[in-house]
Amino acid sequence: MYNRTYTGKIELAVLDTAGTFCDGPGDLRHRWPKDDLRGCKAPVVPFYEALQQFGIECDWAEIRKPMGAFKPTHLRMLLNLPEISAQWEEKYGRPWNEDDFDAVLAAFRPLMSKYIVDEDLAKPIPGAVECIDKLRAAGILVGCDTGYYAEDSAALNKLLEEKFGMKFDVVTNAEKVPGRPAPFMVFDCMLQAYEITKKEIPVEAVVKIDDTAPGMKCGNNAGVWTIGLYASGSNNYDQLAAAKPDFLVPDVSYVPEIIFGQIEPRLRRGERPGQGIIETI
């Protein structure tokens, strides 16, 4: 009889980028006085500086609200925030329009390309390199997904590989396929993994690791296991918990322990992802 219950091992781990495996927390107030000391600064700084060029001031907390989305989508959501749209109308005497959106996005793009490879930001979070090495040693393919533009993501990954030996088996981005909270970046990584292994990978054999609620929703929508990282990136514990991941841990260094000590034993018992928060560290 055909058995619909998967009882094998994890085959693919898909990690978000900033705040997940690089660009972690730290005090950079000597460069950016509004630094909130959280990780995932590389997208925040160019949004802040681009909006400043148009006379719009915003807190980093405001900029973080849409974090996880593809960057043009993120900008549109920022401009629609009441506190930002009100500033725009006060300064320019009218609501922002599509020409304004294009102008701010054009200011943002070169800043994003600059800061994504900034030496203070483009470095692994402690434990990230070791995590990837442990997963790969166990035969798990390691993927990277991101809300960055493809060009910027490629530049960052090239730097991380050359400088820190951090390499991914499959990569995708929200410029290639619809981004979070849609499941398609996870599915794209699964398709690439199939092209490498010529082996079908069920959703139960996949883990999505992210520091944002949209990243958790992406994994949940894909039907895979989800691990939220609440201390290394953009979203805090409560924000991640509201997205109902399977596991909540401080940072990526805990991921191998969760996969080998929590998820795979559950798989052997025939359990599936998506049952709400199972474990918190």
Backbone bond lengths (Angstrom), bond angles and torsions (degrees), N, CA, C in turn:
res aa  C-N    CA-C-N  psi(-1)  N-CA   C-N-CA  omega(-1)  CA-C   N-CA-C  phi
1 M - - - 1.458 - - 1.532 109.30 -
2 Y 1.339 116.18 139.99 1.456 120.81 178.66 1.521 109.92 -67.74
3 N 1.327 116.32 132.84 1.457 121.74 -178.53 1.521 108.79 -107.21
4 R 1.322 117.26 116.90 1.457 121.38 -178.91 1.521 112.66 -82.31
5 T 1.315 119.09 -5.93 1.456 122.38 -177.63 1.522 110.10 -90.71
6 Y 1.329 116.05 120.88 1.460 120.72 178.49 1.519 109.27 -83.78
7 T 1.319 116.89 128.37 1.464 121.13 -178.87 1.532 111.34 -126.81
8 G 1.331 116.03 23.09 1.459 119.96 -179.25 1.518 112.04 -90.31
9 K 1.323 116.56 -155.48 1.462 123.04 -176.68 1.524 110.88 -102.87
10 I 1.301 116.05 172.03 1.465 120.97 172.17 1.524 108.89 -72.43
11 E 1.330 115.81 133.17 1.463 121.98 -178.02 1.530 113.26 -110.17
12 L 1.338 117.01 -24.31 1.464 120.16 -174.12 1.522 109.29 -146.15
13 A 1.326 116.14 131.84 1.466 122.63 172.68 1.517 108.20 -118.04
14 V 1.327 117.53 126.28 1.461 123.23 -178.27 1.529 108.38 -111.62
15 L 1.324 115.87 114.87 1.458 121.38 -177.48 1.520 110.88 -106.12
16 D 1.328 115.20 135.95 1.458 120.85 167.51 1.529 108.31 -64.69
17 T 1.316 116.73 175.89 1.461 121.55 -174.25 1.528 111.65 -99.95
18 A 1.327 118.09 -95.82 1.468 121.69 -175.08 1.520 111.04 -62.26
19 G 1.330 115.76 132.62 1.451 121.30 -179.36 1.507 113.63 83.86
20 T 1.337 116.22 -6.80 1.466 120.62 179.66 1.521 110.12 -111.41
21 F 1.347 117.78 -59.96 1.469 118.53 177.38 1.529 112.84 -116.25
22 C 1.333 116.91 -9.96 1.464 119.64 175.87 1.523 109.10 -147.21
23 D 1.344 116.32 175.29 1.459 120.83 177.37 1.531 110.42 55.55
24 G 1.334 115.65 58.75 1.452 121.30 -177.64 1.514 113.14 -87.28
25 P 1.334 116.31 -173.95 1.468 120.56 -177.79 1.520 112.18 -68.93
26 G 1.297 115.60 156.01 1.462 121.97 179.22 1.510 109.52 171.60
27 D 1.295 116.18 165.91 1.464 122.10 -177.96 1.525 109.43 -99.24
28 L 1.316 116.10 103.62 1.465 121.73 178.27 1.531 110.66 -117.93
29 R 1.326 116.17 33.46 1.465 119.93 -179.81 1.521 112.44 -66.83
30 H 1.339 116.85 -18.38 1.462 118.37 175.37 1.531 111.22 -68.71
31 R 1.328 116.51 -20.17 1.465 120.83 176.37 1.528 111.39 -102.48
32 W 1.326 115.56 -41.85 1.465 120.92 -177.72 1.523 108.43 -130.40
33 P 1.331 118.00 99.67 1.464 121.15 -174.87 1.522 114.41 -57.03
34 K 1.338 118.57 -24.96 1.455 120.80 -179.75 1.536 112.86 -86.18
35 D 1.323 117.19 3.24 1.461 121.17 179.78 1.524 110.37 -50.49
36 D 1.344 115.81 127.45 1.466 121.56 -179.82 1.528 112.46 -94.26
37 L 1.324 116.65 7.28 1.466 124.66 175.21 1.525 113.23 73.55
38 R 1.315 118.87 0.32 1.462 121.38 177.16 1.530 109.91 -83.80
39 G 1.318 115.32 168.68 1.454 120.06 175.54 1.517 110.81 -80.04
40 C 1.331 115.11 -174.33 1.468 122.05 -179.63 1.527 110.79 59.90
41 K 1.343 115.85 53.94 1.460 121.49 179.53 1.532 112.43 -87.61
42 A 1.337 116.47 -27.48 1.467 119.39 -172.50 1.520 114.03 -59.00
43 P 1.348 120.02 -33.77 1.467 117.65 173.73 1.523 112.70 -79.94
44 V 1.337 117.64 -28.05 1.463 120.72 -174.76 1.527 111.03 -68.99
45 V 1.331 116.41 -46.70 1.464 120.75 -174.29 1.532 111.84 -59.66
46 P 1.329 120.54 -48.00 1.471 117.90 -179.20 1.522 113.59 -66.99
47 F 1.339 118.17 -32.72 1.460 118.77 174.60 1.532 109.74 -63.86
48 Y 1.324 116.17 -44.63 1.464 120.82 -179.33 1.531 110.89 -60.67
49 E 1.325 116.32 -47.69 1.461 119.99 -176.30 1.525 111.89 -71.69
50 A 1.343 117.30 -35.44 1.463 119.55 178.46 1.527 110.61 -65.93
51 L 1.319 117.42 -43.01 1.464 120.13 179.26 1.526 111.07 -67.29
52 Q 1.333 116.22 -34.98 1.470 119.36 176.32 1.530 111.66 -59.36
53 Q 1.329 116.55 -35.34 1.461 120.04 179.37 1.532 111.63 -60.58
54 F 1.331 116.10 -22.32 1.463 120.96 179.88 1.536 111.75 -105.89
55 G 1.338 115.09 14.84 1.453 119.76 176.32 1.512 114.93 77.97
56 I 1.323 117.18 18.57 1.467 121.72 -178.47 1.520 109.19 -106.45
57 E 1.326 116.92 122.32 1.455 122.93 176.98 1.525 109.20 -100.87
58 C 1.325 116.46 136.72 1.463 119.27 177.74 1.519 109.90 -148.54
59 D 1.307 115.20 146.91 1.451 120.91 176.62 1.518 109.98 -74.95
60 W 1.324 115.38 155.81 1.458 119.18 177.14 1.527 110.60 -62.49
61 A 1.319 117.70 -32.21 1.464 120.16 178.70 1.524 110.94 -61.02
62 E 1.327 116.76 -37.80 1.460 120.25 177.07 1.521 110.85 -66.30
63 I 1.324 115.52 -43.55 1.466 119.46 -179.16 1.523 110.61 -63.22
64 R 1.310 117.29 -32.83 1.467 120.45 -177.68 1.532 113.40 -75.03
65 K 1.306 119.16 -15.85 1.469 120.52 -173.93 1.524 113.14 -55.99
66 P 1.334 120.94 -43.21 1.475 119.65 178.71 1.531 113.52 -91.66
67 M 1.335 118.30 13.48 1.466 120.19 -172.34 1.526 111.46 -57.06
68 G 1.325 114.41 139.48 1.464 121.30 -177.39 1.517 112.15 110.34
69 A 1.341 116.50 -20.75 1.457 120.97 179.94 1.528 110.53 -81.24
70 F 1.350 115.99 160.25 1.464 121.33 171.14 1.521 107.42 -57.74
71 K 1.317 116.70 141.08 1.455 120.12 -167.18 1.537 114.46 -59.79
72 P 1.334 122.49 -40.52 1.467 118.62 173.86 1.527 112.38 -61.94
73 T 1.325 117.12 -38.66 1.465 120.70 175.97 1.520 110.48 -63.42
74 H 1.332 115.81 -41.23 1.464 121.88 177.86 1.529 109.93 -58.15
75 L 1.326 116.88 -46.84 1.463 120.57 -179.39 1.527 110.89 -62.08
76 R 1.316 117.32 -43.31 1.463 120.21 -179.86 1.534 110.69 -61.62
77 M 1.329 115.63 -40.20 1.467 119.74 178.14 1.528 110.84 -66.61
78 L 1.337 117.03 -37.09 1.462 120.39 176.55 1.523 111.18 -62.16
79 L 1.314 116.73 -48.26 1.458 120.28 -177.94 1.524 111.92 -63.30
80 N 1.334 116.10 -24.58 1.459 120.06 179.23 1.523 112.88 -86.32
81 L 1.339 117.80 -8.78 1.458 119.09 176.38 1.529 109.11 -62.41
82 P 1.337 118.37 135.79 1.477 120.20 -177.13 1.521 113.29 -54.62
83 E 1.346 116.76 -40.01 1.456 119.39 -176.73 1.525 112.50 -69.42
84 I 1.350 117.38 -25.17 1.465 120.62 178.50 1.529 110.78 -91.39
85 S 1.315 117.53 -43.30 1.468 119.43 179.54 1.527 111.23 -62.99
86 A 1.350 117.42 -33.96 1.466 120.14 177.74 1.526 110.83 -66.41
87 Q 1.341 116.23 -40.22 1.463 119.40 176.48 1.522 111.28 -60.91
88 W 1.335 115.25 -42.98 1.468 119.47 -178.55 1.530 110.29 -60.65
89 E 1.334 116.66 -46.25 1.461 120.15 -178.29 1.521 111.11 -65.32
90 E 1.336 116.38 -37.48 1.460 119.33 178.96 1.527 111.58 -66.02
91 K 1.324 116.21 -38.76 1.470 119.56 -176.82 1.524 111.73 -77.42
92 Y 1.346 116.98 -41.23 1.462 120.36 -171.57 1.530 113.36 -107.41
93 G 1.321 117.42 -4.78 1.456 120.64 176.97 1.510 114.44 73.53
94 R 1.306 117.15 16.99 1.476 121.93 -179.92 1.519 108.55 -163.71
95 P 1.331 117.59 161.30 1.467 119.86 173.69 1.524 110.36 -67.61
96 W 1.322 116.21 157.11 1.461 119.76 175.27 1.526 109.60 -68.33
97 N 1.323 115.94 152.58 1.466 120.61 179.03 1.529 109.72 -127.90
98 E 1.312 116.77 -174.34 1.468 120.63 -175.64 1.522 112.34 -66.45
99 D 1.310 117.30 -33.24 1.469 119.36 175.60 1.532 110.42 -64.09
100 D 1.331 116.21 -39.59 1.463 120.52 177.19 1.524 110.42 -64.20
101 F 1.319 115.91 -44.05 1.466 120.52 178.18 1.522 110.43 -57.07
102 D 1.331 116.04 -47.43 1.465 120.21 -179.81 1.525 111.32 -61.74
103 A 1.327 116.76 -37.89 1.463 120.71 -178.75 1.530 111.16 -68.07
104 V 1.329 117.12 -43.27 1.459 120.00 179.15 1.529 109.75 -67.24
105 L 1.330 116.72 -40.65 1.461 119.97 178.87 1.525 110.85 -63.00
106 A 1.331 116.98 -38.19 1.463 120.70 178.30 1.526 110.96 -65.40
107 A 1.337 117.47 -33.23 1.461 120.37 175.96 1.528 110.98 -73.18
108 F 1.314 115.91 -33.76 1.472 121.50 -178.09 1.523 112.57 -69.44
109 R 1.322 117.64 -40.80 1.470 121.73 -169.78 1.525 113.71 -55.17
110 P 1.335 119.80 -53.61 1.469 118.03 -179.39 1.520 112.62 -66.49
111 L 1.323 117.48 -30.01 1.468 120.05 176.63 1.521 110.53 -66.63
112 M 1.331 116.67 -40.87 1.461 120.30 177.93 1.516 110.66 -62.10
113 S 1.318 116.92 -44.74 1.465 120.68 179.32 1.520 111.40 -62.24
114 K 1.332 116.42 -33.29 1.464 121.46 179.12 1.521 111.51 -71.55
115 Y 1.316 117.09 -48.84 1.467 119.60 -171.15 1.527 113.50 -81.13
116 I 1.312 117.73 -21.13 1.464 118.55 -179.35 1.524 111.30 -66.26
117 V 1.347 116.96 -23.82 1.463 120.08 178.08 1.532 110.90 -112.60
118 D 1.319 117.39 17.56 1.464 121.72 176.92 1.528 109.35 -62.54
119 E 1.328 117.05 138.04 1.469 120.25 -173.38 1.523 112.76 -65.44
120 D 1.339 118.69 -24.23 1.457 120.63 177.70 1.529 112.32 -80.22
121 L 1.323 116.92 -15.54 1.462 120.78 -173.80 1.525 113.00 -115.04
122 A 1.312 116.92 -35.34 1.471 121.29 -175.13 1.518 110.86 -86.56
123 K 1.307 115.88 66.07 1.461 120.47 176.87 1.527 108.31 -145.84
124 P 1.328 116.66 150.87 1.469 119.29 -175.79 1.522 112.39 -64.71
125 I 1.303 115.81 145.12 1.460 122.12 168.21 1.529 107.45 -67.87
126 P 1.338 118.77 140.12 1.467 119.60 179.22 1.531 112.14 -51.38
127 G 1.316 115.17 128.36 1.459 121.50 -178.73 1.509 114.44 94.44
128 A 1.342 117.91 -9.93 1.465 120.30 -176.34 1.525 112.12 -69.06
129 V 1.328 116.79 -46.61 1.465 120.04 -179.85 1.528 109.72 -62.54
130 E 1.331 115.99 -43.75 1.473 120.21 179.67 1.524 110.83 -64.13
131 C 1.322 117.27 -38.51 1.472 120.99 177.59 1.520 110.79 -59.53
132 I 1.316 116.55 -50.24 1.464 120.29 -178.77 1.525 110.75 -62.41
133 D 1.321 116.86 -40.59 1.469 120.43 178.38 1.530 111.27 -61.55
134 K 1.336 117.61 -42.28 1.469 121.43 -179.87 1.526 111.52 -66.23
135 L 1.336 116.09 -40.55 1.459 119.18 178.89 1.521 110.35 -65.12
136 R 1.326 116.14 -46.18 1.461 119.24 -178.62 1.527 111.02 -65.16
137 A 1.338 117.84 -36.51 1.469 120.88 177.80 1.522 111.60 -63.29
138 A 1.325 116.44 -26.53 1.467 120.87 178.74 1.523 112.25 -88.98
139 G 1.330 116.65 7.01 1.462 120.20 177.88 1.514 113.78 82.69
140 I 1.327 117.67 15.70 1.460 121.96 179.54 1.528 109.08 -92.54
141 L 1.315 116.92 127.51 1.459 120.69 173.24 1.524 109.10 -71.53
142 V 1.328 115.94 142.40 1.462 121.05 -176.43 1.523 109.01 -115.44
143 G 1.321 114.92 121.87 1.453 120.36 -179.23 1.510 112.12 -114.01
144 C 1.320 115.17 160.92 1.461 122.38 178.85 1.527 108.37 -130.23
145 D 1.323 116.85 126.53 1.462 120.15 172.18 1.522 108.95 -123.15
146 T 1.319 116.97 157.76 1.457 119.33 -173.14 1.516 111.63 -160.64
147 G 1.335 114.80 153.76 1.457 121.00 171.29 1.510 112.53 -87.77
148 Y 1.340 117.44 3.44 1.458 121.25 177.00 1.531 110.76 -73.71
149 Y 1.329 115.41 161.66 1.456 120.44 169.27 1.527 108.88 -63.79
150 A 1.335 115.45 151.55 1.460 120.60 -178.85 1.525 111.75 -57.00
151 E 1.324 117.10 -43.55 1.462 121.34 -177.72 1.525 111.06 -62.97
152 D 1.328 116.56 -43.65 1.463 120.29 -179.56 1.521 111.27 -68.45
153 S 1.319 116.60 -41.08 1.462 120.60 178.20 1.519 110.99 -61.50
154 A 1.325 117.14 -41.92 1.464 120.88 179.33 1.523 110.98 -63.88
155 A 1.326 117.18 -39.30 1.468 120.72 179.17 1.523 110.64 -64.95
156 L 1.320 116.88 -42.45 1.461 120.60 178.89 1.521 111.09 -65.54
157 N 1.317 117.25 -47.29 1.469 120.06 -178.39 1.525 111.68 -64.25
158 K 1.325 116.71 -35.04 1.467 120.39 176.75 1.525 110.09 -63.77
159 L 1.327 116.99 -44.16 1.462 121.03 178.50 1.528 110.86 -62.54
160 L 1.330 116.94 -45.44 1.464 120.59 -178.06 1.527 111.56 -64.25
161 E 1.323 116.96 -36.54 1.459 119.66 178.44 1.528 110.72 -69.64
162 E 1.329 116.62 -45.96 1.465 119.84 -176.28 1.527 112.54 -70.06
163 K 1.318 116.99 -37.13 1.463 120.47 -173.85 1.523 113.41 -92.34
164 F 1.346 116.79 -32.16 1.461 119.66 -173.26 1.530 113.61 -124.47
165 G 1.328 117.79 -0.09 1.455 120.36 179.62 1.514 114.04 71.29
166 M 1.321 117.67 20.54 1.467 122.50 -178.48 1.527 109.00 -93.01
167 K 1.321 116.80 114.45 1.460 121.68 -175.61 1.518 110.18 -130.52
168 F 1.330 116.37 141.92 1.459 122.05 -179.69 1.527 110.10 -110.59
169 D 1.331 114.74 146.11 1.461 120.12 179.87 1.520 111.42 -78.13
170 V 1.331 117.09 -37.55 1.465 122.21 179.26 1.524 107.92 -137.15
171 V 1.319 115.98 145.87 1.468 120.57 179.95 1.518 108.84 -138.74
172 T 1.340 114.92 149.20 1.458 119.98 175.26 1.516 108.26 -151.91
173 N 1.327 115.77 173.09 1.456 119.89 -177.86 1.524 109.38 -157.46
174 A 1.341 114.87 165.25 1.462 120.59 -175.45 1.518 113.19 -77.89
175 E 1.332 117.60 -3.24 1.461 120.60 170.96 1.529 110.08 -82.38
176 K 1.331 116.11 -26.11 1.465 121.73 -178.26 1.520 111.51 -83.90
177 V 1.321 116.80 -45.47 1.469 122.26 -179.88 1.523 108.33 -134.12
178 P 1.338 118.78 160.12 1.468 119.55 178.03 1.527 111.14 -54.81
179 G 1.333 114.74 135.24 1.457 120.00 -173.54 1.513 114.20 -90.77
180 R 1.329 114.86 -169.63 1.450 122.97 -176.51 1.539 111.35 -59.20
181 P 1.334 116.92 145.93 1.469 128.81 5.31 1.526 115.60 -85.46
182 A 1.332 117.81 7.95 1.463 120.02 175.16 1.531 109.81 -62.32
183 P 1.330 118.01 154.02 1.468 121.12 -174.72 1.519 115.18 -86.07
184 F 1.341 118.46 2.62 1.459 119.54 -163.54 1.524 115.00 -72.35
185 M 1.339 118.54 -26.11 1.463 117.74 176.25 1.526 110.61 -67.98
186 V 1.328 117.31 -37.35 1.468 119.88 174.24 1.522 110.01 -63.19
187 F 1.326 116.61 -46.05 1.470 119.84 -179.67 1.522 111.59 -63.01
188 D 1.343 116.85 -37.02 1.461 119.65 177.99 1.524 110.81 -63.59
189 C 1.338 116.77 -41.87 1.471 119.59 176.15 1.522 110.78 -63.00
190 M 1.325 117.56 -38.23 1.467 121.03 178.11 1.531 110.62 -64.37
191 L 1.332 116.67 -40.01 1.464 119.89 178.04 1.523 111.04 -64.16
192 Q 1.335 116.50 -43.92 1.465 119.62 177.82 1.530 111.27 -63.70
193 A 1.320 116.68 -37.63 1.464 120.35 177.71 1.522 110.66 -63.63
194 Y 1.332 116.35 -39.11 1.467 119.89 176.58 1.524 110.59 -63.13
195 E 1.318 117.25 -40.04 1.465 120.31 -179.73 1.525 111.51 -65.21
196 I 1.345 116.68 -28.16 1.456 120.71 177.63 1.525 111.53 -79.05
197 T 1.322 115.82 -46.31 1.472 120.97 -171.50 1.520 114.02 -94.93
198 K 1.346 116.28 -20.18 1.465 121.78 -172.72 1.528 110.49 57.87
199 K 1.327 114.49 30.88 1.454 120.91 -179.22 1.524 108.83 -129.59
200 E 1.324 115.72 131.62 1.454 119.53 178.83 1.527 109.75 -69.66
201 I 1.320 115.42 133.52 1.459 120.87 -179.50 1.530 108.13 -113.96
202 P 1.321 118.49 115.32 1.461 119.73 177.95 1.524 110.88 -71.70
203 V 1.319 116.97 158.52 1.458 120.27 -178.39 1.527 111.12 -61.79
204 E 1.327 117.43 -29.04 1.469 120.19 179.33 1.524 112.29 -66.43
205 A 1.321 117.20 -16.39 1.467 121.58 -178.86 1.516 112.15 -96.52
206 V 1.350 116.59 13.60 1.460 121.77 -175.90 1.523 109.37 -122.39
207 V 1.339 115.74 142.47 1.468 122.59 176.61 1.523 108.84 -122.90
208 K 1.331 117.27 132.96 1.465 123.02 173.61 1.515 108.46 -107.19
209 I 1.341 116.29 126.36 1.460 122.92 -177.17 1.518 108.42 -119.24
210 D 1.344 117.64 127.95 1.457 119.82 -172.09 1.526 109.76 -158.72
211 D 1.342 114.98 157.38 1.463 120.48 177.48 1.513 112.59 -105.21
212 T 1.356 118.64 9.06 1.453 121.53 -179.36 1.517 111.61 -125.79
213 A 1.330 115.41 152.63 1.460 120.54 176.68 1.532 111.95 -61.81
214 P 1.363 119.62 -42.16 1.458 117.96 175.99 1.532 112.86 -59.79
215 G 1.341 117.11 -31.82 1.458 119.95 176.37 1.512 112.03 -66.50
216 M 1.342 116.71 -38.78 1.458 120.35 176.08 1.528 110.99 -65.97
217 K 1.329 115.95 -40.86 1.466 119.43 178.50 1.520 110.95 -65.99
218 C 1.336 116.67 -35.93 1.463 120.89 174.54 1.521 110.43 -57.20
219 G 1.332 116.62 -49.56 1.456 120.19 178.49 1.510 112.89 -64.06
220 N 1.329 116.27 -42.13 1.461 119.26 178.42 1.525 111.38 -62.71
221 N 1.319 116.63 -41.97 1.464 120.37 179.25 1.520 111.92 -65.72
222 A 1.331 116.33 -27.95 1.467 120.51 177.39 1.529 111.69 -81.24
223 G 1.323 117.37 -14.47 1.461 120.66 179.93 1.515 114.03 82.71
224 V 1.356 117.34 17.83 1.464 121.10 -177.24 1.535 109.36 -101.08
225 W 1.328 116.30 171.90 1.453 121.32 173.24 1.533 109.28 -68.33
226 T 1.318 116.46 146.22 1.462 120.22 -179.43 1.526 110.39 -128.96
227 I 1.340 114.64 136.46 1.464 122.15 176.37 1.516 107.53 -125.54
228 G 1.321 117.08 117.50 1.452 122.27 177.84 1.514 111.39 -94.86
229 L 1.323 116.05 137.55 1.467 122.54 -179.69 1.526 108.45 -109.08
230 Y 1.336 116.71 107.90 1.459 119.60 -167.81 1.530 115.27 -96.60
231 A 1.335 118.96 -6.41 1.460 119.58 -176.17 1.514 113.99 -118.43
232 S 1.321 119.04 -2.74 1.463 120.43 -173.09 1.515 114.04 -111.66
233 G 1.332 117.39 -10.58 1.451 118.28 -171.38 1.510 114.64 -133.32
234 S 1.322 115.87 -138.74 1.456 121.37 -168.63 1.518 113.30 -85.15
235 N 1.329 118.05 -42.90 1.460 121.41 -175.97 1.522 111.50 -95.18
236 N 1.339 115.71 147.72 1.459 120.48 178.23 1.527 110.71 -91.12
237 Y 1.314 115.43 -177.22 1.470 120.88 -175.60 1.528 111.62 -57.03
238 D 1.323 117.46 -50.45 1.463 120.31 -175.63 1.523 111.69 -63.49
239 Q 1.335 117.12 -39.86 1.463 120.06 179.20 1.520 111.31 -63.80
240 L 1.320 116.73 -40.42 1.460 120.02 178.66 1.516 111.46 -72.06
241 A 1.320 116.86 -41.41 1.466 120.29 -178.85 1.524 111.10 -60.14
242 A 1.334 117.09 -34.78 1.462 120.66 179.82 1.524 112.31 -63.90
243 A 1.341 117.02 -22.57 1.470 121.48 178.48 1.518 112.40 -86.48
244 K 1.341 117.33 -0.78 1.459 123.49 174.03 1.539 114.38 58.90
245 P 1.329 117.17 56.96 1.474 118.43 172.37 1.522 110.21 -73.42
246 D 1.310 115.79 167.27 1.468 119.70 176.09 1.523 111.33 -74.75
247 F 1.338 116.52 -35.22 1.460 121.39 -177.15 1.517 109.63 -139.15
248 L 1.327 115.51 147.33 1.457 122.23 174.60 1.518 108.88 -127.24
249 V 1.326 115.95 122.95 1.462 121.57 -179.49 1.523 108.11 -136.70
250 P 1.341 118.92 162.54 1.464 120.19 -177.43 1.521 114.36 -64.13
251 D 1.335 117.45 -45.29 1.464 118.98 -173.76 1.517 110.46 -157.99
252 V 1.314 115.17 -178.72 1.460 121.79 -171.64 1.526 112.99 -66.01
253 S 1.314 118.23 -21.51 1.472 119.91 -179.61 1.521 112.09 -62.70
254 Y 1.330 117.41 -21.27 1.468 121.53 -179.51 1.524 112.98 -86.08
255 V 1.326 117.37 -9.94 1.462 120.76 -172.26 1.530 113.36 -61.02
256 P 1.345 120.27 -46.73 1.470 117.87 179.00 1.533 112.52 -58.41
257 E 1.325 116.83 -40.43 1.465 120.47 178.87 1.527 111.01 -60.16
258 I 1.329 116.83 -41.10 1.461 120.49 -179.97 1.527 110.79 -68.89
259 I 1.325 116.90 -44.03 1.469 119.40 -178.58 1.520 111.04 -65.21
260 F 1.341 117.03 -50.49 1.466 120.20 -174.02 1.528 112.87 -79.69
261 G 1.329 117.15 -32.73 1.458 119.88 -174.82 1.505 114.87 -98.41
262 Q 1.353 117.36 -16.14 1.460 119.93 -176.54 1.534 112.55 -122.63
263 I 1.310 116.69 -53.92 1.471 119.26 -173.54 1.515 111.64 -71.95
264 E 1.338 117.94 -50.95 1.465 119.04 -175.37 1.528 112.68 -64.41
265 P 1.342 120.66 -38.53 1.470 118.35 173.22 1.527 112.32 -60.99
266 R 1.318 117.24 -36.13 1.464 119.92 177.32 1.531 111.02 -67.66
267 L 1.323 115.93 -39.68 1.465 118.62 176.33 1.530 111.06 -59.97
268 R 1.327 116.78 -42.00 1.467 119.83 -179.87 1.531 111.62 -62.78
269 R 1.329 116.64 -25.90 1.466 120.88 176.75 1.522 111.77 -87.59
270 G 1.332 116.55 1.02 1.455 120.37 178.62 1.514 114.55 84.69
271 E 1.338 117.77 13.68 1.460 120.49 179.26 1.527 110.25 -78.34
272 R 1.317 114.19 157.35 1.455 120.73 -177.69 1.528 110.31 -121.20
273 P 1.340 117.51 160.38 1.467 119.74 175.66 1.518 111.07 -72.49
274 G 1.332 114.60 169.13 1.456 119.77 171.85 1.507 114.63 89.44
275 Q 1.316 118.10 26.24 1.457 121.05 179.50 1.530 111.91 -99.14
276 G 1.341 118.23 15.29 1.449 120.76 -173.86 1.506 110.42 88.97
277 I 1.340 117.31 -175.29 1.461 120.70 -177.38 1.515 109.72 -68.10
278 I 1.322 116.08 116.33 1.448 121.82 179.27 1.526 110.77 -90.19
279 E 1.317 115.70 -41.66 1.467 119.74 -170.64 1.522 110.03 -145.94
280 T 1.326 115.54 137.72 1.451 121.92 175.45 1.519 108.76 -128.58
281 I 1.321 115.63 136.39 1.468 121.07 174.87 1.523 108.16 -114.58
